[in-house]
């Protein structure tokens, strides 16, 4: 299966990347043979993938990285790079290729220290592959200082290094960086295409796949999770009941508290799964006495404190992401309400709760629905500014009540 098969509904982007991979292959071959590189190459040293959440930005970047490292013998016979079966493609896609560094963060930002390590890595020549590839999945989380560090590497790249940056939009990346990258925009995949890939690749029942794809409006990752995780479906169902519970002040405050508590519980569950393992591994590496709570060697307290701080930041990010997902579902609810009020004929994402949508649509007008959507957006903006989650969500639920 070619690496491009993972790109759902992105035919234009796939065509551009495949052409660049062919030119990259020809470029390396020319350099190896000591001949002149081909003219008019579509390959460049830095790429920026943008698109809405769920469009497959990181998937496109990984697929391109795999095509660049493809070692299929068919290439010599005119075959397309990115076969999906060779060692280069396979190890890149699973994240174990020696010359492909895939960077994602579970923290709120990527700092200067981590970026400097990437820049040093980018100066190395490929060890076993044809290119040194750095995939930065969260380029929008670079701090200003980290972005300035990265800028120098993008301005003056090593001859066989390729940077693949991913971000939701151009505005999320420093102008000086995006001006030095080739920009590719991905679109939200069609609902039907997402449902099809869930059936073909994940073996999900067609009816369940269609419902998950429709509910998430083409977000591939969320659709897969919704179709395979009963707990995720239960949490989403609870969130979609919130608009029916804000008839009075007490209901607003209670709904807000429950929403924040659920997000905190999600963060706690992730922490319990990851933090304990990380802590014990670090303690063992530092030579702590056997058993939980064993005495640590002298001089290691700072290292343990650094790990604790990182885990705390990760819990904050996880809670914020969980809240943001709930707010996205709420936005979809009111989007459906607005579609019904305007008689637009658009497909309803939450068809399974059509009676609730009809009830809210009849009880208010489009103007109030738009104000409610604006209240949800304001809540998301407040969370981005580090407003206390409970205060932000309480303000939102009160606005939902007022309309």
Beta strands, then each sheet from edge to edge (+ up, - down):
strand 1: 46-50
strand 2: 100-103
strand 3: 132-136
strand 4: 161-167
strand 5: 182-185
sheet 1: 2+ 3+ 4+ 1+ 5+
end
